Amino acid sequence: MPARRSHRRQFLQSASACVVGGLAAPAWQARAADAKNDRFVVGAIGVGGQGTSIADRARKFGDIVAVSDVDRTHAERARDKFGGKADIYDDYRKLLERKDIEAVTIGTPDHWHTAVALAALRAGKDVYCEKPLTLTIDEGKLLIEAVHETGRVFQVGTQQRSDARFRQACELVRNGRLGKLEKVTVSLPRSTKVGGPFVTRPVPESLDWERWQGQAPAHDYSPERCHHDFRWWYEYSGGIMTDWGAHHIDIAHWALDVEHSGPLSVEGQMSGAERKRIDEAQRTNSFNTAGEFTVDLIYPGDVLVQVVLGKEGLRFEGAAAWLEVSRGKIKGKPVEELAERPLPPDAIRLYESHDHMGNFFDCIRTRKQPISDVVSQHRSVSACHLANLSLRLGRKLTWDAAKEEFVGDREANGMLSRAQRAPYGLA
């Protein structure tokens, strides 16, 4: 193992406890107040394009001392970007053994998020995990349990919560400026890749393809299966529904105040031609996630959240007004009226953050809940998983959000988890 580096770190040494997410945690988990300007010691696990991007944002607050990736080319490129001094690990578990590392960023493909996050939490690390949080609903339950047991800070990369426009939209909805909310249209970009069959090729020398596949079924290597394009395979991801739905459905949940619950029912629809394409794709080594669909989710209060494909963003429609919000824009009469009729002092105000990564590191210092905590993000991505399951089964599903199970549907309940290939199963 590479020599551990010495960094300025000061921890409370008393036997008192600090409160973490409502649970008692050892005091050594919190930094001393006078150490607030210290830089953190960070490891980056999964350093492809997005993984490198989130780790790079962490450099504002800490030093990246180690990187891990099953593709040596990615690891070396990230090391060079981060100054050329970070140690490289082929196995993320070796990185997690280092006692000097306080926090990790996780930027692996989706099907590895839960396994790496569980190991990091149990190793005593605070975690910033890229979205979508999980591959299945049952994985989310495991993560919630682990966060509660370990008392670690866990932030998910749904950075729209740290965008003032999205927060403003949700506050306007929550404070009744639209009247009774009736419908939310969640528009995901029409960017699903369609293609194949793809030929198999020799595995690049830099890539450990066996470990890249992890818990997923084993397949011969095709370049289109891994790195950026993994998201167009159900084996490793949930397609555009989880890739962008994790962002926009999360904002819908924030506005509806259903961060700890979920929909009552879900019904996905797609054309016969699209269903035929997906069925054939699953047999022919082709991209197999849904790319043309609509999904209706019904929430308490008879609110319809409708997922469509188009220009990304959300439209909230109430009995009295509407508003639209997307990355870079918010509009509607309730927004225009704020100048003359601002929200009153006693209005509902939501968690405010202006820097998503900064919020994560602030919470490491304070041991407070981050803005995109594990419970809210499990519930948001669960709605995405429910949508995908309805699309795959081709029927309406009734959901018990309290029990987190389908009502009277054994087949659907059997899809809340997936078979995991040995030896990569979740413990």
C-alpha positions as CSV (number, residue, x, y, z in Angstrom):
1,M,0.0,0.0,0.0
2,P,1.3,3.5,-0.8
3,A,2.6,5.5,2.1
4,R,-0.1,7.5,3.8
5,R,0.1,11.2,3.6
6,S,0.0,13.7,6.4
7,H,-2.6,16.4,6.3
8,R,-3.8,19.0,8.8
9,R,-6.7,17.3,10.5
10,Q,-8.0,17.9,14.0
11,F,-10.8,15.8,15.5
12,L,-12.6,16.1,18.8
13,Q,-11.2,13.6,21.2
14,S,-13.8,13.7,24.0
15,A,-16.1,10.8,24.6
16,S,-19.1,13.0,23.9
17,A,-21.3,12.3,20.9
18,C,-22.5,14.5,18.1
19,V,-25.9,14.1,16.6
20,V,-25.9,12.8,13.0
21,G,-29.3,12.6,11.2
22,G,-31.0,12.2,14.5
23,L,-28.7,9.4,15.7
24,A,-25.8,9.5,18.1
25,A,-22.4,9.2,16.5
26,P,-18.9,9.2,18.1
27,A,-17.4,12.6,18.5
28,W,-14.3,11.7,16.5
29,Q,-16.5,11.8,13.4
30,A,-16.8,15.6,13.7
31,R,-14.0,18.0,13.0
32,A,-13.1,20.6,15.6
33,A,-14.7,24.0,15.0
34,D,-11.3,25.7,14.7
35,A,-10.3,23.3,12.0
36,K,-12.9,24.6,9.6
37,N,-10.3,25.8,7.1
38,D,-8.5,22.5,6.9
39,R,-8.5,20.8,3.5
40,F,-10.1,17.3,3.4
41,V,-8.4,14.1,2.4
42,V,-10.4,12.6,-0.5
43,G,-10.4,9.5,-2.6
44,A,-12.1,9.2,-6.0
45,I,-13.7,5.9,-7.0
46,G,-14.7,5.6,-10.6
47,V,-13.0,8.3,-12.6
48,G,-14.5,8.2,-16.1
49,G,-15.9,11.3,-17.6
50,Q,-18.5,12.1,-14.9
51,G,-16.5,10.6,-12.1
52,T,-13.6,12.8,-12.9
53,S,-15.8,15.8,-13.1
54,I,-17.3,15.4,-9.6
55,A,-13.9,14.6,-8.1
56,D,-12.5,17.7,-9.7
57,R,-15.3,19.7,-8.0
58,A,-14.2,18.2,-4.7
59,R,-10.7,19.6,-5.2
60,K,-12.0,23.0,-4.2
61,F,-12.4,21.6,-0.7
62,G,-9.9,18.8,-0.4
63,D,-6.9,17.0,-1.8
64,I,-7.4,13.9,-4.1
65,V,-4.8,11.6,-2.7
66,A,-6.0,8.4,-4.4
67,V,-8.1,7.3,-7.4
68,S,-9.5,3.9,-8.2
69,D,-10.9,2.6,-11.5
70,V,-11.1,-0.8,-13.3
71,D,-9.8,1.0,-16.4
72,R,-6.2,1.9,-15.9
73,T,-6.4,4.5,-18.6
74,H,-9.1,6.4,-16.7
75,A,-7.2,6.2,-13.5
76,E,-4.0,7.5,-15.0
77,R,-5.8,10.3,-16.8
78,A,-7.5,11.4,-13.6
79,R,-4.3,11.2,-11.6
80,D,-2.6,13.5,-14.1
81,K,-5.5,15.9,-14.0
82,F,-5.4,16.1,-10.3
83,G,-1.7,17.0,-10.2
84,G,0.0,13.7,-10.8
85,K,0.5,12.7,-7.2
86,A,-2.6,10.6,-6.4
87,D,-2.0,6.9,-5.8
88,I,-3.8,4.5,-8.1
89,Y,-5.7,1.5,-7.0
90,D,-7.2,-1.2,-9.3
91,D,-9.4,-2.3,-6.4
92,Y,-11.5,0.3,-4.6
93,R,-11.5,-1.8,-1.4
94,K,-7.7,-1.1,-1.1
95,L,-8.4,2.6,-1.3
96,L,-11.0,2.4,1.4
97,E,-8.5,0.7,3.7
98,R,-6.6,3.9,4.0
99,K,-7.2,5.6,7.3
100,D,-6.1,9.0,6.1
101,I,-9.0,9.3,3.6
102,E,-12.0,11.0,5.1
103,A,-14.4,11.2,2.2
104,V,-14.9,9.6,-1.2
105,T,-16.6,10.5,-4.4
106,I,-18.3,7.7,-6.3
107,G,-18.6,8.1,-10.1
108,T,-18.8,4.5,-11.2
109,P,-21.5,3.2,-13.6
110,D,-24.9,2.9,-11.9
111,H,-24.7,-0.8,-11.2
112,W,-21.7,-0.3,-8.9
113,H,-23.0,2.6,-6.9
114,T,-24.5,0.6,-4.1
115,A,-21.7,-1.9,-3.6
116,V,-19.0,0.8,-3.5
117,A,-21.2,3.1,-1.3
118,L,-21.9,0.3,1.2
119,A,-18.2,-0.5,1.5
120,A,-17.3,3.2,1.9
121,L,-19.8,3.8,4.6
122,R,-18.7,0.7,6.5
123,A,-15.1,1.9,6.2
124,G,-16.0,5.1,8.0
125,K,-15.9,7.4,4.9
126,D,-18.3,10.2,4.2
127,V,-19.7,9.7,0.7
128,Y,-20.6,11.8,-2.3
129,C,-22.4,9.4,-4.8
130,E,-23.3,10.3,-8.3
131,K,-26.9,9.9,-9.4
132,P,-28.9,7.8,-10.0
133,L,-28.4,6.4,-6.5
134,T,-29.3,2.8,-7.2
135,L,-30.0,0.1,-9.8
136,T,-33.1,-1.3,-7.8
137,I,-35.4,-0.2,-5.1
138,D,-34.1,-2.8,-2.6
139,E,-30.6,-1.4,-3.0
140,G,-31.9,1.9,-1.7
141,K,-33.2,0.2,1.4
142,L,-29.7,-1.2,2.1
143,L,-28.1,2.2,1.7
144,I,-30.5,3.9,4.1
145,E,-29.9,1.3,6.7
146,A,-26.1,1.6,6.3
147,V,-26.2,5.4,6.5
148,H,-28.2,5.2,9.7
149,E,-26.0,2.5,11.2
150,T,-22.7,4.3,10.4
151,G,-23.8,7.9,10.9
152,R,-21.8,9.0,7.9
153,V,-22.7,12.0,5.7
154,F,-24.1,10.8,2.4
155,Q,-24.8,13.3,-0.5
156,V,-26.2,12.3,-3.9
157,G,-25.3,14.2,-7.0
158,T,-28.7,15.6,-7.8
159,Q,-27.3,19.1,-8.0
160,Q,-30.5,20.8,-9.1
161,R,-31.4,21.1,-5.4
162,S,-28.5,23.6,-5.1
163,D,-29.9,25.7,-8.0
164,A,-31.9,28.7,-6.8
165,R,-34.4,28.5,-9.6
166,F,-35.5,25.0,-8.7
167,R,-35.7,25.8,-5.1
168,Q,-37.8,28.9,-5.9
169,A,-40.2,26.9,-8.0
170,C,-40.7,24.4,-5.2
171,E,-41.3,27.1,-2.6
172,L,-43.9,28.8,-4.8
173,V,-45.7,25.5,-5.2
174,R,-45.5,24.6,-1.5
175,N,-46.8,28.1,-0.5
176,G,-49.9,27.8,-2.7
177,R,-49.0,30.4,-5.2
178,L,-50.3,28.2,-8.0
179,G,-53.5,27.3,-6.1
180,K,-54.2,23.6,-5.7
181,L,-51.6,21.7,-7.6
182,E,-53.1,19.5,-10.3
183,K,-50.4,18.3,-12.6
184,V,-46.6,18.2,-13.0
185,T,-45.1,17.6,-16.4
186,V,-41.6,16.2,-16.1
187,S,-39.9,16.5,-19.5
188,L,-36.8,14.4,-20.1
189,P,-34.4,15.0,-23.0
190,R,-35.0,12.8,-26.1
191,S,-31.4,11.6,-26.0
192,T,-31.7,7.8,-25.6
193,K,-29.3,6.0,-27.9
194,V,-30.7,3.3,-30.2
195,G,-28.4,0.9,-32.0
196,G,-27.0,-2.6,-32.5
197,P,-26.5,-5.4,-32.7
198,F,-22.9,-4.7,-31.7
199,V,-20.0,-6.9,-32.4
200,T,-17.9,-8.3,-29.6
201,R,-14.2,-7.3,-29.5
202,P,-11.1,-8.1,-27.6
203,V,-11.0,-6.5,-24.1
204,P,-8.6,-3.5,-24.0
205,E,-5.5,-4.3,-21.9
206,S,-6.2,-1.4,-19.7
207,L,-9.7,-2.6,-18.7
208,D,-10.7,-5.3,-16.2
209,W,-14.0,-6.2,-18.0
210,E,-14.9,-9.0,-15.5
211,R,-14.9,-6.6,-12.6
212,W,-16.5,-3.8,-14.6
213,Q,-19.5,-6.0,-15.1
214,G,-19.7,-6.7,-11.4
215,Q,-23.1,-8.0,-10.2
216,A,-24.6,-7.7,-13.8
217,P,-24.9,-10.8,-16.0
218,A,-21.7,-11.7,-17.8
219,H,-21.4,-10.7,-21.5
220,D,-18.6,-10.7,-24.0
221,Y,-17.0,-7.3,-24.4
222,S,-18.4,-4.6,-26.7
223,P,-17.2,-1.0,-26.5
224,E,-20.8,0.1,-26.6
225,R,-21.6,-1.7,-23.3
226,C,-19.2,0.3,-21.1
227,H,-18.1,3.7,-20.2
228,H,-20.5,6.5,-21.2
229,D,-22.9,4.2,-23.1
230,F,-23.6,1.9,-20.2
231,R,-26.7,4.0,-19.4
232,W,-28.5,2.6,-22.5
233,W,-28.5,-1.0,-21.1
234,Y,-30.9,-2.2,-18.5
235,E,-28.2,-4.5,-17.2
236,Y,-26.3,-1.5,-15.8
237,S,-28.7,1.4,-15.6
238,G,-32.3,2.5,-16.2
239,G,-31.9,4.5,-19.3
240,I,-33.1,8.1,-19.7
241,M,-35.7,7.5,-17.0
242,T,-33.1,7.2,-14.2
243,D,-30.4,9.3,-15.9
244,W,-32.5,12.4,-16.1
245,G,-35.5,11.4,-14.1
246,A,-33.3,11.2,-11.0
247,H,-33.0,15.0,-11.4
248,H,-36.4,16.1,-12.5
249,I,-38.6,13.7,-10.5
250,D,-36.6,14.7,-7.5
251,I,-37.6,18.3,-8.0
252,A,-41.2,17.2,-8.4
253,H,-41.0,15.3,-5.1
254,W,-39.5,18.4,-3.4
255,A,-42.3,20.5,-4.6
256,L,-45.0,18.0,-3.7
257,D,-43.5,17.4,-0.2
258,V,-43.3,13.7,-0.8
259,E,-39.6,13.2,-0.1
260,H,-40.3,10.3,2.3
261,S,-43.1,8.6,0.4
262,G,-44.0,8.1,-3.2
263,P,-46.7,7.7,-5.8
264,L,-50.0,5.7,-5.3
265,S,-49.8,4.2,-8.8
266,V,-47.7,4.2,-12.0
267,E,-48.7,3.5,-15.6
268,G,-46.2,3.6,-18.4
269,Q,-47.1,3.5,-22.0
270,M,-45.0,3.0,-25.2
271,S,-45.8,2.1,-28.8
272,G,-45.9,-1.5,-30.1
273,A,-42.9,-0.6,-32.3
274,E,-40.9,0.6,-29.3
275,R,-41.7,-2.5,-27.3
276,K,-40.7,-4.7,-30.2
277,R,-37.4,-2.8,-30.5
278,I,-36.6,-3.4,-26.9
279,D,-37.6,-7.1,-27.0
280,E,-35.3,-7.6,-30.0
281,A,-32.5,-5.6,-28.4
282,Q,-32.4,-7.8,-25.4
283,R,-31.7,-10.8,-27.6
284,T,-29.3,-9.2,-30.0
285,N,-26.6,-7.3,-28.0
286,S,-28.2,-3.9,-28.7
287,F,-29.1,-0.9,-26.6
288,N,-32.2,-2.0,-24.7
289,T,-33.6,0.9,-22.6
290,A,-36.8,2.6,-23.4
291,G,-36.5,5.8,-25.5
292,E,-40.0,6.7,-26.5
293,F,-42.7,6.6,-23.7
294,T,-45.0,8.4,-21.4
295,V,-45.5,7.6,-17.7
296,D,-48.3,8.7,-15.4
297,L,-47.7,8.7,-11.7
298,I,-50.5,9.5,-9.3
299,Y,-49.7,11.1,-6.0
300,P,-51.7,11.8,-2.9
301,G,-54.2,14.7,-3.5
302,D,-54.8,13.3,-7.0
303,V,-51.8,15.1,-8.4
304,L,-50.6,13.7,-11.7
305,V,-46.9,13.6,-12.4
306,Q,-46.6,12.9,-16.1
307,V,-43.2,12.0,-17.6
308,V,-42.7,12.8,-21.2
309,L,-39.8,13.2,-23.7
310,G,-38.9,16.6,-25.0
311,K,-37.0,19.6,-23.9
312,E,-35.8,19.1,-20.3
313,G,-37.6,20.8,-17.5
314,L,-40.7,20.8,-15.4
315,R,-44.1,22.5,-15.7
316,F,-46.3,22.8,-12.6
317,E,-50.0,23.5,-13.2
318,G,-52.3,24.6,-10.4
319,A,-55.9,25.7,-10.3
320,A,-54.8,29.3,-10.3
321,A,-51.5,29.5,-12.2
322,W,-48.6,27.6,-13.8
323,L,-44.9,27.9,-13.8
324,E,-42.0,26.3,-15.7
325,V,-38.5,25.7,-14.5
326,S,-35.4,24.2,-16.2
327,R,-31.7,24.6,-16.0
328,G,-31.2,28.3,-16.6
329,K,-34.8,29.5,-16.7
330,I,-37.9,29.9,-14.5
331,K,-41.1,31.6,-15.7
332,G,-44.7,32.0,-14.9
333,K,-47.1,34.5,-13.3
334,P,-46.2,33.4,-9.7
335,V,-42.6,34.3,-10.5
336,E,-43.4,37.7,-12.0
337,E,-45.6,38.6,-9.0
338,L,-42.8,38.1,-6.5
339,A,-41.4,41.6,-7.0
340,E,-44.6,43.1,-5.7
341,R,-45.8,40.2,-3.6
342,P,-42.8,38.4,-2.0
343,L,-43.3,35.4,0.1
344,P,-44.1,36.4,3.7
345,P,-41.6,35.9,6.6
346,D,-43.6,32.9,7.8
347,A,-43.6,31.2,4.4
348,I,-42.4,27.7,3.9
349,R,-38.7,27.9,3.1
350,L,-36.7,24.9,1.8
351,Y,-33.1,23.8,2.5
352,E,-30.8,26.4,0.8
353,S,-27.6,25.5,-0.9
354,H,-25.6,27.3,-3.6
355,D,-22.8,24.8,-4.1
356,H,-23.8,21.1,-4.1
357,M,-20.3,19.8,-3.5
358,G,-19.7,22.6,-0.9
359,N,-22.8,21.5,0.9
360,F,-21.4,18.0,1.2
361,F,-18.2,19.2,2.8
362,D,-20.0,21.7,5.0
363,C,-22.0,18.8,6.3
364,I,-18.9,16.7,7.0
365,R,-17.8,19.5,9.3
366,T,-21.2,20.1,11.0
367,R,-22.5,16.5,10.8
368,K,-25.8,17.9,9.5
369,Q,-27.9,16.2,6.8
370,P,-26.9,17.3,3.3
371,I,-29.5,18.7,0.9
372,S,-29.7,15.5,-1.2
373,D,-29.8,13.0,1.6
374,V,-30.1,9.3,1.1
375,V,-33.8,9.0,2.0
376,S,-35.1,11.7,-0.3
377,Q,-32.9,10.4,-3.1
378,H,-34.0,6.8,-2.6
379,R,-37.6,7.9,-2.9
380,S,-37.0,10.0,-6.0
381,V,-35.1,7.3,-7.9
382,S,-37.6,4.7,-6.7
383,A,-40.3,6.6,-8.7
384,C,-38.0,6.2,-11.7
385,H,-37.6,2.5,-11.0
386,L,-41.4,2.2,-10.7
387,A,-41.8,3.9,-14.0
388,N,-39.4,1.5,-15.7
389,L,-41.0,-1.5,-14.2
390,S,-44.4,-0.4,-15.4
391,L,-43.0,0.1,-18.9
392,R,-41.3,-3.3,-18.9
393,L,-44.4,-5.1,-17.6
394,G,-46.8,-3.2,-19.9
395,R,-49.4,-2.5,-17.2
396,K,-50.5,-0.1,-14.5
397,L,-49.1,-0.9,-11.0
398,T,-50.4,0.1,-7.6
399,W,-47.8,1.0,-5.1
400,D,-47.8,1.0,-1.3
401,A,-45.3,3.7,-0.5
402,A,-45.2,2.9,3.2
403,K,-44.4,-0.8,2.7
404,E,-42.4,-0.1,-0.5
405,E,-44.1,-2.9,-2.3
406,F,-46.7,-3.4,-5.1
407,V,-50.3,-4.2,-4.1
408,G,-51.4,-7.7,-5.3
409,D,-48.6,-8.1,-7.9
410,R,-46.2,-10.9,-7.1
411,E,-44.4,-10.6,-10.5
412,A,-43.7,-6.9,-10.0
413,N,-42.6,-7.4,-6.4
414,G,-40.1,-9.9,-7.7
415,M,-38.5,-7.1,-9.7
416,L,-37.7,-4.9,-6.7
417,S,-34.3,-6.5,-6.7
418,R,-32.2,-8.3,-9.2
419,A,-30.2,-11.5,-9.3
420,Q,-26.6,-10.7,-8.5
421,R,-23.7,-12.5,-10.1
422,A,-21.2,-14.0,-7.8
423,P,-18.9,-13.0,-6.2
424,Y,-20.3,-9.4,-6.6
425,G,-23.5,-9.7,-4.6
426,L,-24.4,-7.1,-2.0
427,A,-23.9,-8.2,1.6
